[in-house]
């Protein structure tokens, strides 16, 4: 079994090398037959090999960042999109590079033709690779062991959208008893353990490990905190150290430096775009251009976030928070465009420069939402150990309508595994998700109504408390 798995991995790895070799070979042809002739002093063999090698390394790096080789893991359409995005970046960088070598801008025609040919080759490889993956890795027959019905139902629904990877054939409640659950698990190749209490879950995990059963687990908050712990090897007894204080002083320094540099650079191309957006909003209904709202950031500090107004004036004039839904009538025609392109977020560059926000971090939530979610999820304030961000792990991996609890888990994964390189990777990944419809998917009507009612109840409680104090 293990040997067969290694063979399958080797086949998929070789398929990755094939597409990398095809793209590199196509660039070699364009460089050798056209662009190298523009050099005043032509390169010899080593110089040409260096140019091609740099191209291959850049392409491999960008492809890893965007998941362009994750055939089977992502849907075929997303693999094609990731490949195309990687090729666009690398071919643009390479064009700038060879123009600098030549000492002047070179004709871009052949590079454009190369990009088109690259994308066609990438699409063909993605479709062929997906078919090969399905043959090598057919969907596993799985059973889900659940403790909480609601979360298990949501998870089954999400996984059913990837029937090419997961086939949930049965479900069983942990209330059936540990022996019965173990017996049922033994009949399947994989198991999903969802919202099972820690003591029972640990026994199931050990059972699956003993019998080499693939196990998927929905993590608890404590699991995520422990995953970010450091190993202590001073003694012969293993220790894990959870620092639990957010970022170190050095991390905060370099993170702030990155914010200032990138936000300052981004303001240069963003300024004319912001002027156009501001004019469009003003011309449409004459209302205010900017929308300000109180949000929570590091250590619960409240600040006013700046966004371009995408809704009608006084969209929440009664004070009740109503998250945007799909086809929300409050969103203006201009608003639909700028929300789709994420242009409504551009004024937040000012929040970053002022120090209230970071480029990468948990999305700063509304004050009333933080209070509401904290009542439901006591651990929700854990995400306030770092500054709120314009983009972040939860925004990239999740969606606009991802549940508060799942967003909290994703945010804690970012905080507990933070690194400077992770910030750079997430910034690059943000470019990828900007044009993906799934990431901007709004709340459905029921979810929006529920949040609105809960927020209204919270405000009434506040008013009642204030009256009692008087």
N, C-alpha and C positions, 0 to 999 in steps of 0.2 A: 504493500500500500504506500509506504513512504517513498520507495523507489519510483513508483508510478507518478507520485505527486512531484518529485524532483524532475522527472522527464517532462511533465506538462509545463512546469515553470521554465525549464530550459527552452522549450519550443516557443513560449510567449516572449522570452527574452531575446531569442534569435529573431523573432518577427520585429521586435523593436529595433534591433541593429539593422535589419533590412531597410526599414523606412528611413532611418538616419543615414544609411549609406546611399540610398536613392537620392535624397535631398542634397547631401553633400556632393554626390557625383554630378548632379544637375548644376550646382553652383560652380563646380570645377570646370565644367564644359563652358559655361558663360564667361567665367573669369579667363580661362586659357584662350578661348577663341575670340574674345572681344575686349573685355576691360583691361587686360594686362597690356594690350598694345598701346594704351594711352600713357604709359609710363615713359618718362624721358630716358631712364636707364632701366631696361627690363630686368625683372628678377631672374635669378638662376633657379635651379631646381629647389633648393632649400627655401628660398623666399616664397615661391609659389606654394610649396607645401605648408609653410607657416600660415599664409593667408587662408588656405582651405581648412587647416586644423583649427584656427581661431573660429571660423564659421561653424565647424562641427561642434566645438565646445559650447559656443553661444547657443546654438540650436538645442543641444541636449539640455543645457541649464534651463532655458526658458520652457522647454517642453516638460521638464520635471516640475517646475513651479506651477504651470497651468494644468498639470495632469494629462498632458497630450498623449501619453503612452498607456493610460489606464483603460485599455480596451476591456470590456466586460464589467469593470467597476463603474464606469460612467455609461450613460446611454450613448449609442452610436453618434447621434446628432451633437452631443456635448463633446465627444472626442474630436469630431470634425471641427467644431468651433474652437476647441483648445489648440488643435494643430494649426488652424488658420491664424489664430491670434499670435501664436509663437512665431510662425513664419513671417507675419507682417512686421513684428518687432525686429526680428533678427535680420531680415532683408533690408529694412530701413537703416538699422545700425551699420550693417555691412556696406551699404551704399555710401553712407557718410564716411566710413572708414577708408574705402578705396578712393573716394573723392579727395580726402586729405592726403592720401599717399600720392595721388596724381598731381595735387596742388591746385585743382580747380574742380568745379562741379562737372560730373560726367553725365552724358545723356542717360536718362533713367529708363528708356524704353525697354532695354533687354532685362533690366532688373524687374520691371513690371511684368514682362512676359514670364520670367522665371517664377515670380510669385504666383501667377495664375497656374502655371504648370505644377508648382509645388502643392498648391491647394487641391488640385485635381488628383494628384498622386496620393495626397493625404486622405482624401475622401475615399478613394478606392481601397487604400490600405485599411482604413477604419472599418469599412463594411466587411471586407474579407477577414480582418482580425476579429471582429465581433462574431462572425460565423464560426471561426476556428475556436474561439473561446467557449462558445456554447457547446461545441462538440467535445472539447477537452474537459470543460467544467459544466456539465448539465446541472439544472437547478437541484439543490439538495432538498430532500424530504425532511421537513422540520416539524417539531412540536413546540408549542409555547406553554410554559408553566407560568401561571399568573397569580398574583396576590390581589391586585386591584383591577377590577373589570374595566373601568373607564380608560386607564392608560394602556391596558393591553389591547383594547379595541382600536384605539388610535394608532398604536404601533402596527397592528395587523393590517390596518388600512394603508398605512404608508408603505409597508413592505410588499403589499399586494400589487403596488404600482410597478414593482420590479420583478414580475413573474419570471423574467429571464434568469434571475439569480436566486430567488427564494420561493419555495413552495411549502407553505404552512399547511400541513395535512391534518393536524389535530391540535387540540388545546386541553389543558387540564388545570384545575385549581389546586393550589398547594394544600387547600383544606381537605383534599382527598386522602392526605396522609403521605409521609415520606416514602414508605415502602412501595405504595401503589404508584407514586410519581416516578420513582426510580425504575420500576418495571416498565412503565410506558416509555420513558426516555430511551431505554435500551433498544427499542424497536426502530429508532430513527437515527439518521446520520448526524443531525444537528439539533440543538435545543436553544430556545430563547427563554431566558429567565427574566421576567418582568415584574417589578414591584413585589418581590418576595422578601419577607423579613430576614434580617441579617443572619440569624442563627440557622434558619432552614436553608437560606441561599448558600452559605458557606459549605454545608454538608453536600448540597447538590453540585457545587463547583468541584469539590474534591472527588466526588463520585465520577463526574464527567472527565476529570483529569486522569483518574485511574483507568478509565475505560476508553480513553482517547476519543471522546465524543466532542465534536466542535461545539463551542458554547458562546452564545451572544448574551450579554448582560446589560440591562439598563442601569447605569451607575447611580449611586446615591451621592449626595453632596460630600459626605465623608470620604467616599472612594476617590473623588476628584482631588480633594485636599491631600490625601495620602499619596496619590500618584505624583504629586509635585514635590514630594519630600526628598531630602538629601540622604544618602547613605552615610552612616557613621561607622568607620572601620577601626576605631581605637581599641576595641575589645573583641574577644572571641564570641560575644553575643551580639548578633546583628541589631542595629538601632536605626530607626528612621527619624529624621529631624524635620518637622513641619515648622517653618519660621513664622508663618501667619501674620506677617506685617506688610504685605504688599511688595513693592519694589525696593531694592536697596538704594542707597544714596547715589552710587555710581550709575545704576540703571536709570534713576530719575534724571540725572544730569545728561546722559547721552540721549535719552528719550526727548527731553526738552530741546536739546540742540538740534535733533532731527526735525522736531516740530517747527522750529523757527526757520531752519534752512529750507525745508520743503514747502512750508506754507508761504514763505516769502517769495520763493521761485514761482509757485503756483499762481500767486496773485498777478503776475505779469501777463500770462495768456488769459487768465480768468477775468481781468478787469473789463476788456471790451465785451466779452460775453455777458457779464453782469449788467453792463449798461444797456445792452439790447433787451435782456430779460426784464429789467426794470421798466424800460420804455413800453414794452408789450403789456405788462401788468397795468401800468398807469393808463395807457390808451384804451384798454378794454373796459374798465368800469370806473376809472378815476379814483379808486380807493388807494389806501396806503400800499407801498411797494413791499415793505418788510413786515414780517410777522414775528413778534417776540413772545416768548413763552418761558415761564419759570421751570427750570429743570434742576436735577440734582447731579452733582459731580463728586470729586474726591472728598471722602469723609462726610458726605451728606451736605456739602456746601451748595447753596442755592444760587443759581445765576440765570441770566436771561439769554436764551439761545436765539440766534438770528437766522431766519429763513426767508426766502422769497415767498410771498403770499400766493398760495395755489388754490385757495378756497374763496368763496364769497365773503364779503365783509360781515363780521359778526356771525360767523359760522357756529359759534357756541355762545350766543348772547345770553342764554339762560345759565351759563356757568357749568353746564354738565359736559364732561369729557366724552366725546363720541369719536372713537377711532375711525379712520377712513375705511370705507367698505368698497368692494368692487362696484363700479358704476355709481359711485357716490354722487348724488345730484348737487352737493355743495361744491364740488370741484369745478372750477371754471375751465373753459376750453384751453386757455393759456396754461392753467395749472396742470391739466392732463399731460401736456407736452413736457413741461419742465419737470414734473414728477417722474415721468417715464425715462427721461434722460438724466435724472438726478441733479438737474441744474438748480432746483430749489434749495439744495444744500450748500451752494457756493458761499453765501454770506457767513457760513460757519468758519471760514478761513480767518475771519476777524476774531471769532471766539478762541481760535487756536493761538493766534498771535498774542492775544491778551492774557493767555495762560489759563483760561477757564476750561478749555478742552485740549485734548491731544488728537493727533491725526488718527491713531489707533487706540481703541479702548472700548469698554462697554458702552452701548448706546445710552446717553443720558435720558432718563425717564422723567416724565412730568411729576411734580411734587405729589399730587393727589394719587397718581398711580403707584408711586413708591410706598405711600402710606397704605394704600389698598392692598398691594401685593404683599407687603410685610405682615398684614393681618392674616393673610392666607398662607404665606411662606415666610416663617420667621427668619430664615437664612438669606432672604433677598438683599438686605443691606451689605452682605459680604462682597458684592460686586463693586461697592463704593470704596474699595481699598486702592483703586487707581482712578485717574481722571476719566471722565466720559470721553468717547472718541467719535470722530466723524465716520470712521469705518471700524470694523472689528471682527473678531472671530465669529461672534454670534450673527452679525450682519451678513457675513460671507457664507457661512455654512447653513445658517437658518434662513428664514423668510420674514417678511414684515409681520405675518400673522402667526409666527411660531409662538407657542405658549410661553408664559412668563417663567415657568419652572424650567423648561428646556433652555430658554435663553440664559437663565441663571447658571445652569450647568455649563453651557458653552463659554460664558464669560469667565467662570472660575477655571475652566481648562486653560484659557488664555493667561489669566493672572498667575496660576500656579506653574505654568511652563514658559513664562515670559523670557524672551531674549531679544536683543537688538536685531538679529537676523530674522526672527519671527515677525517683527514689525515690518521689515523690508518686504518679506514674502507676502504678508497680508495686504500691503499697499499695492503690490503687483497683482494680487488676486482680485483686488477691488475693481481693477480695470476690466477683468474678465466678467464679473457679475453685473456690471453696470447695464449691460444690454440683454440680460437674461430675464425674461418675464417672470419666472418663478420667484425670483428674489424680491420683487415688488408687489407680489400678490397680496391683496388687501384682505381684511377680516371679512368673514361672511356676515350676513345680517344678524344672525343669532348671537354670534360672539360679540359683535359691536354693541348690540342692545344689552347684553349681559354686563359688559364693562361699563356702559353708560349708567345702568341702574345701580351698579355697585358703587360707582363714583358719586352718584347723587345721594345714595344712602350715607356714604362717608361724610359728605358735606353737611347733611342734616345732623349727623352725630356731632360734628364740629360746632354747628350753630347751637345745638342743644347744650353742649358742654360750656360754650361761651355764656349762654343764658343762665346756667346754673352758677357760674362763677360770679355773675353780676348779682 
